[in-house]
Amino acid sequence: MSHSAARSRHIARFYASTAIALAGATAAGAQEKVYQLDPIFLEANDPYFGAADRATSMYVSGLELEQARTGDLKDVFSGIASVSVGGALPLTQKIYVNGVDMLNLGVTIDGTAQNNRAFHHVTANAIDPGLLKQVRADATISPADAGPYALAGSVVFETIDPEDILGADDMFGGNLRLSYADNGDTAQAALTLAGQAQGFSWLAYGKRATGNDYESGDGTVMRGTAADLNSGLAKIAYEADTGHRFELSGQRLRDDALRQFRANFGDFFGDNNNLRRYDTTRDSYSFHYENTQADGMWDPEIHVGYSESDIVVPDPWDSNGTSGTWSATVQNTFSFGGQNTVVAGLDWQDRFGEYRSPLYGDHFEEQSQNIGVFAQARMDLDDRTRISAGLRADRQNFEGLDGSDQTNSGLSGNVSLSYAMTDQLTLRGGVSSVFGGIDIEDNYTYVPSWQYDDLEPARAENATLGFDWVQGDLVIGGDLFLTRIDNARSGDQNFDFESKGFNLGAQYGWNTGSARFTLSHSDISVNGQDSASYEALDFGAPLGTVLALEVEQQTAWDGLRVGGWIDAALDYDMPEGAENDLDAYTVLNVFAEYTPPRHDNLTIRAEVQNLFDTDYADRATYGHEYESVGVLKEPGRTVSLVLVSEF
């Protein structure tokens, strides 16, 4: 294959569901301070980068991760229009990929299955961006080795390792990150420590964030939005000279504060003083084995994990909701040379959702167990054609509140293909059919009178068709997508959900900077009818057209980088019966980051989010279309200062 053809196929992954989320480059390792919108470095950390099933994958850039470390998940995905984050608070932020709620995607942190169903007024996937080193969203179509329940794609979070903090010859090191934001007087401090010796390595991370309620763009104090968050991560690993690596990690995030009675609302019927305590804790633990030097036909991996979401709302009903997932995977990668591999294995998940009210003597629980076998082949058919095809077989046992049991089995299959028409133009597409079983419901909504006899296992049908065009440093891409989920569960009923739309994106890089633009349009329906937020709850969200623009530039002043990003949405007409249509908004954010040349272990970052004090709620935030719901608005103009010291 010619050099230009190879480059085309390499960068073709740049954009899939909205233009690839361009990964940050740190060419010199952990101490390098240059973060860009360039995708190549972080994408290359994905062992299957470039495979046909990664054509719709989006990789968050190093610049986005760096600016989000004292922010939230909205900052993580700020440049990817097809990934929308609504809710304004870490406690309530829900993520939608191509209009589909992340509850319908396979979600992992360090390989451990997440998506533990919680009270629908909070999120099931609260994550501290400060501990992330890589984020990938596989939009619409997931490979078979993504695990069960990946109905409309998957989202993969990887946390920092000791090796990301230390140089090869360093025995000890770390960093301290301090920040202050004036809107809400939010102060944060995060400390990371790492060490390594004689094959052992370890890492400890802790963060504390406190503050007051912030103001929206029109000067309204948004009650119940004060920061009160603790986050921690611990890892220990051993890697032998022969490459056998064992890693054990655990993380916890806790948010304990007064929030709105419905935490993801700004108010209800105009009352913004109706606050109650939400004490929420998220835990995730993992054990992982691999051989970093393995090659050929024997490359095994073993993973065991547990994740849990615990939500305590003492007033007024002494509510305690706990949901958790045990998971395990045993797999082997068979390598046939080049990029030709087959991953095959066995995975297992045991999920539960539990609601307790000791004051009233209530105790309700749902459970499910799923065991699956899978194989995913990734092959180069010739110099221009790549194919990825996979098959899963799953068997699920589900137990309802009343003790009733249902056992369902199903096959899942996927095929993705990319073909380089020319050295500049690549076409790509894929289809999948995914068995989803019967999902655990939100534990705060359990109703003892539910009848389970009529519940059917969910099945998703997905399709995508797209292109990538490369001309020098300019990359343009886009795709059409369609997701249909039959028998999606809500309560004791099944519904049919659909999301369809398109994505467009463009990236251009030059010697001292880069720019990226992404646009995503999605429409959703439930049971064949255009849907508002309530009808689509836990399935998806009405988003319409969402846009993002990012620019970053090195300056002539050595060590100084400046840039900004725009978050925007167009007007969107809601279906008949909705009380309001969705209004357009445009929000500008700017930053300057300086690393003194003589003190390259120090970075100072100044940032102004919502520069023009726009009064708005993110398009993915619940309730825009309802008069009774005071939508939870994003902060108005916020000036922040971040100091990072490495040692």
Secondary structure, 3 states (H helix, E strand, C coil): CCHHHHHHHHHHHHCCCCCCCCCCCCCCCCCCCCCCCCCHHHHCCCCCCCCHHHCCEEECCHHHHHHHCCCCHHHHCCCCCCEEEECCCCCCCEEEECCEEHHHCEEEECCEECCCCCCCCCCCCCCCHHHEEEEEEEECCCCHHHCCCCCCEEEEEEECCHHHHCCCCCCEEEEEEEEEECCCCEEEEEEEEEEEECCEEEEEEEEEEECCCCECCCCCECCCCCCEEEEEEEEEEEECCCCEEEEEEEEEEEEEEEEECCCCEEEECCECCCEEEEEEEEEEEEEEEEECCCECCECEEEEEEEEEEEEEECCCCCEEEEEEEEEEEEEEEEECCCCCEEEEEEEEEEEEEEEEECCCCEEEEEEEEEEEEEEEEEEECCCCEEEEEEEEEEEEEEECCCCCEEEEEEEEEEEEEEEECCCCEEEEEEEEEEEEECCCCCHHHCCCCCCCCCCCCEEEEEEEEEEEEEECCEEEEEEEEEEEEEEEEECCEEEEEEEEEEEEEEEEEECCEEEEEEEEEEEEEECCEECCCCCCCCCECCCEEEEEEEEEEECCCCCEEEEEEEEEECCECCCCCCCCCECCEEEEEEEEEECCCCCCCEEEEEEEECCCCCCCCCCCCCCCCCCCEEECCCCCCEEEEEEEEEC
